[in-house]
Amino acid sequence: MRLYPLRRREMKRSYKYYIGIAAFFLVIPVIACAAAETGSAQPANEKSIAEPATPVQPEVSLPTISETKDAIEIQLPAATPTASISKFDPLNYTLGPDDEVEITIMRHPEFSGKYPIDREGKLQYKFVGDLDVNGLTKAQLEQKVKEAVSTFVIAPEVNVTVTEYRSKVFYVLGEVGAPGKYYMRAETIPVREAIFQAGLPTQAAAMRKTQIITPSEKTDAQIKHVDLYSILYGGNLKKNITIKPGDIVYVPSTVMAKVIRVINPVATTVGLASAPAESASTAKTGMQVLTK
């Protein structure tokens, strides 16, 4: 009867010995893969931080004065053209299915109201019928409604407001805080803004290997690789490319995160099986964990 506890202890020691050997052989390739990934993730040519350049003073042109017998002529310098700053114009948003607009006819509330756009890109406008508004801007829709209402109202004043933006979507998948489908309020959106809407990357994200996938029904999908780490934490906005409606932003996981997800359930199961049950409640809790 005294040999049974000794045998049980020897079996536990052998289990721990074999588990240690298996863990040793699993950790070595994981560390090698992680080192290879870290080495490949580093940029090939790292530029040193340049010293701030001395600001160049703009050249100031002085007016020229010419004196004649009868008068004195003063010639002012020509104005230098300033670079135009491109800003997003909400009037350029094109309407599509699932959008909703609000049409207002001044002094005629019977022609005013909110109207959804169906899947065919048409708007059911009362007293007029179906209006094809797919691909129209707000200004074009105002002109179209004005022409349609002119038979009922003299010189109508039309105003169109987009109340729901639902025709243009993009998808964010992978290691982000809130993956899913998001709606666009413009024709394009920068990838940095898309990642901010999705809750930023998680700690297990391989940000330097982010992909932007453009699906296509006729040809293979186009895949663009983006260094998300340089955009978010390096401030390199040259890599902040824009995505279009229907694009998919995929942030993959690191090799280490994938391996940990595989080993963690196995390690938990082995630990629960090898540990002695101190009480019935502890054993019951262990069984509940195993069945999940």
C-alpha positions in Angstrom: 0.0 0.0 0.0 2.9 2.4 0.6 4.2 1.9 -3.0 1.2 3.6 -4.6 2.0 7.2 -3.5 5.7 6.7 -4.5 4.7 5.5 -7.9 2.3 8.4 -8.3 5.1 10.8 -7.5 7.3 9.2 -10.0 4.6 9.5 -12.7 4.2 13.2 -11.9 7.9 13.8 -12.2 8.0 12.0 -15.5 5.0 14.0 -16.8 6.8 17.3 -15.8 10.0 16.0 -17.4 8.3 15.3 -20.7 6.3 18.6 -20.6 9.5 20.5 -20.0 11.2 18.8 -23.0 8.2 19.5 -25.3 8.0 23.1 -24.2 11.8 23.5 -24.9 11.4 22.2 -28.5 8.4 24.5 -29.0 10.0 27.7 -27.7 13.1 27.4 -29.9 11.4 27.7 -33.3 9.1 30.4 -31.9 12.0 32.5 -30.9 13.7 32.0 -34.2 10.5 33.0 -36.2 10.0 36.0 -34.0 13.6 37.1 -34.5 13.3 36.6 -38.3 10.1 38.6 -38.3 11.6 41.4 -36.3 14.6 41.6 -38.6 12.4 41.7 -41.7 10.2 44.3 -40.2 13.0 46.8 -39.8 13.3 49.2 -42.7 16.2 48.6 -45.1 17.5 52.1 -45.0 16.9 54.1 -41.8 17.5 57.7 -42.2 19.0 59.7 -39.4 17.1 62.5 -38.0 18.2 65.6 -39.8 18.8 68.8 -38.0 16.2 71.5 -38.4 16.9 73.6 -41.4 17.4 77.3 -41.1 14.2 79.1 -42.2 14.6 80.9 -45.5 13.4 84.5 -45.4 11.1 85.3 -48.3 12.3 87.8 -50.8 10.4 91.1 -50.6 9.9 93.0 -53.8 10.0 96.7 -53.4 8.0 99.1 -55.6 9.9 100.8 -58.4 9.7 104.6 -58.7 10.2 106.3 -62.0 10.2 110.1 -62.3 9.4 112.0 -65.5 8.9 115.7 -66.3 5.2 115.7 -65.8 4.6 113.0 -63.1 6.1 110.4 -60.9 5.1 106.8 -61.7 5.1 104.1 -58.9 5.0 100.5 -60.1 3.9 98.0 -57.4 5.4 94.4 -57.5 3.2 91.7 -58.9 1.5 89.5 -56.4 2.9 86.0 -56.1 0.3 83.3 -56.4 -0.2 81.3 -53.3 -0.6 77.5 -53.4 -4.2 76.4 -53.2 -5.0 74.2 -50.3 -7.3 71.3 -51.3 -10.1 70.7 -48.8 -12.9 68.2 -48.8 -16.1 69.6 -50.3 -19.2 67.9 -49.0 -21.0 68.9 -52.2 -18.9 66.4 -54.1 -20.4 63.4 -52.3 -22.3 61.2 -54.7 -25.5 59.7 -53.6 -26.2 56.0 -53.8 -28.4 53.1 -52.4 -29.3 53.2 -48.7 -28.6 57.0 -48.4 -31.2 59.3 -47.0 -31.8 62.9 -48.1 -34.0 65.7 -46.8 -35.6 67.9 -49.5 -36.9 71.3 -48.4 -39.0 73.5 -50.7 -39.3 77.0 -49.3 -42.9 78.0 -48.4 -44.2 74.6 -49.7 -44.0 72.0 -46.9 -46.2 69.6 -48.9 -43.2 69.0 -51.2 -40.7 68.7 -48.3 -39.6 65.7 -46.3 -37.0 63.0 -45.8 -36.7 60.4 -48.5 -34.6 57.2 -48.5 -32.9 55.9 -51.6 -33.7 52.3 -52.5 -31.3 49.6 -53.7 -31.9 50.6 -57.3 -30.7 54.2 -56.6 -34.1 55.7 -57.0 -36.0 58.2 -54.8 -39.8 58.0 -54.4 -40.8 61.7 -54.5 -44.4 62.5 -53.9 -46.4 64.2 -56.7 -43.6 63.4 -59.1 -42.7 59.7 -58.9 -39.4 57.9 -58.9 -36.3 60.0 -59.5 -33.0 58.2 -60.4 -30.5 59.9 -58.1 -27.7 57.3 -58.2 -24.3 59.0 -58.7 -25.7 62.6 -58.3 -24.3 65.2 -56.0 -26.4 67.5 -53.8 -26.3 70.3 -56.3 -27.4 68.0 -59.2 -30.2 66.6 -57.1 -31.4 70.2 -56.2 -31.5 71.1 -59.9 -33.3 67.8 -60.8 -35.9 68.4 -58.1 -36.3 72.0 -59.1 -37.1 71.0 -62.7 -39.6 68.3 -61.5 -41.4 70.7 -59.1 -41.6 73.6 -61.6 -44.8 72.2 -63.0 -46.5 72.7 -59.6 -44.6 75.6 -58.0 -43.5 78.9 -59.6 -39.7 79.5 -59.1 -39.2 76.9 -56.4 -36.3 77.3 -53.9 -34.9 73.8 -53.3 -32.5 72.7 -50.6 -31.1 69.2 -50.2 -29.4 67.8 -47.1 -27.9 64.3 -46.8 -29.1 62.9 -43.4 -27.8 59.3 -43.7 -24.5 58.2 -45.3 -24.9 54.5 -46.0 -24.0 53.9 -49.6 -20.3 53.7 -49.3 -18.7 51.3 -46.8 -15.3 49.9 -46.0 -14.2 46.9 -43.8 -11.5 46.6 -41.1 -10.5 43.1 -40.1 -7.8 41.5 -37.9 -6.0 42.9 -34.9 -7.9 46.1 -34.2 -10.0 47.2 -31.3 -13.4 47.0 -33.1 -13.3 45.1 -36.4 -16.4 45.4 -38.6 -18.1 47.5 -41.3 -17.9 51.3 -41.4 -19.6 53.9 -43.4 -17.8 56.6 -45.4 -19.0 60.3 -45.6 -16.8 61.0 -48.6 -15.6 59.3 -51.8 -12.4 58.2 -50.2 -10.9 58.0 -46.7 -7.3 57.8 -45.5 -6.2 54.5 -44.0 -5.1 56.3 -40.8 -8.7 57.6 -40.3 -10.1 54.2 -41.0 -7.8 52.6 -38.3 -8.8 55.3 -35.8 -12.5 54.5 -36.4 -11.8 50.8 -35.8 -10.2 51.4 -32.4 -6.5 51.3 -33.2 -4.3 48.2 -33.5 -4.0 45.8 -30.6 -0.7 44.6 -29.0 -0.7 41.5 -31.1 -0.9 43.4 -34.4 1.8 43.1 -37.1 1.4 46.8 -38.1 4.2 46.8 -40.7 2.4 44.1 -42.7 -1.0 45.7 -43.0 -2.9 45.0 -46.2 -5.5 46.9 -48.2 -7.5 44.5 -50.3 -9.6 45.8 -53.2 -12.0 43.0 -54.3 -12.9 42.5 -57.9 -15.4 40.3 -59.7 -13.5 40.1 -63.0 -9.9 39.9 -62.0 -7.9 38.9 -58.9 -8.1 41.2 -55.9 -5.5 44.0 -55.7 -3.4 43.9 -52.5 -1.5 46.9 -51.3 1.0 46.6 -48.4 1.0 49.5 -45.9 3.5 50.2 -43.1 0.9 51.2 -40.5 3.5 51.6 -37.8 5.3 54.4 -39.7 1.9 56.2 -40.3 0.7 56.1 -36.7 3.9 56.3 -34.6 6.4 57.7 -37.1 4.2 60.4 -38.6 5.1 59.4 -42.2 2.0 60.7 -44.0 3.4 59.8 -47.4 2.4 56.2 -46.7 -1.1 57.3 -45.6 -2.8 56.1 -48.8 -6.6 56.5 -49.3 -9.0 53.6 -49.5 -12.1 53.5 -51.7 -15.6 52.1 -51.0 -15.6 48.4 -50.7 -11.9 48.1 -49.7 -10.8 45.8 -46.9 -8.1 46.8 -44.4 -6.6 43.7 -42.8 -4.2 44.0 -39.9 -2.6 40.5 -39.4 -1.2 39.0 -36.1 2.4 38.5 -35.2 3.9 35.0 -35.3 4.4 35.1 -31.5 0.7 36.0 -31.0 -0.4 33.0 -33.2 1.9 30.6 -31.3 0.7 31.8 -27.9 -2.9 31.3 -29.0 -2.1 27.7 -29.9 -0.1 26.8 -26.8 -2.2 28.6 -24.2 -5.2 26.2 -24.4 -2.9 23.1 -24.3 -0.9 24.5 -21.4 -4.1 25.2 -19.5 -5.4 21.7 -20.1 -2.2 20.0 -19.0 -2.0 22.2 -15.9 -5.5 21.3 -14.8 -5.0 17.6 -15.5 -1.7 17.4 -13.6 -2.7 19.4 -10.6 -4.4 17.5 -7.7 -7.9 18.5 -6.9 -8.0 20.0 -3.4 -11.7 19.9 -3.2 -14.8 19.0 -5.2 -15.4 22.6 -6.1 -11.9 23.0 -7.6 -12.4 19.9 -9.7 -15.8 21.1 -10.8 -14.3 24.5 -11.9 -11.6 22.7 -13.8 -14.1 20.6 -15.7 -16.1 23.7 -16.6 -12.9 25.3 -18.0 -12.2 22.2 -20.0 -15.6 22.1 -21.5 -15.5 25.7 -22.7 
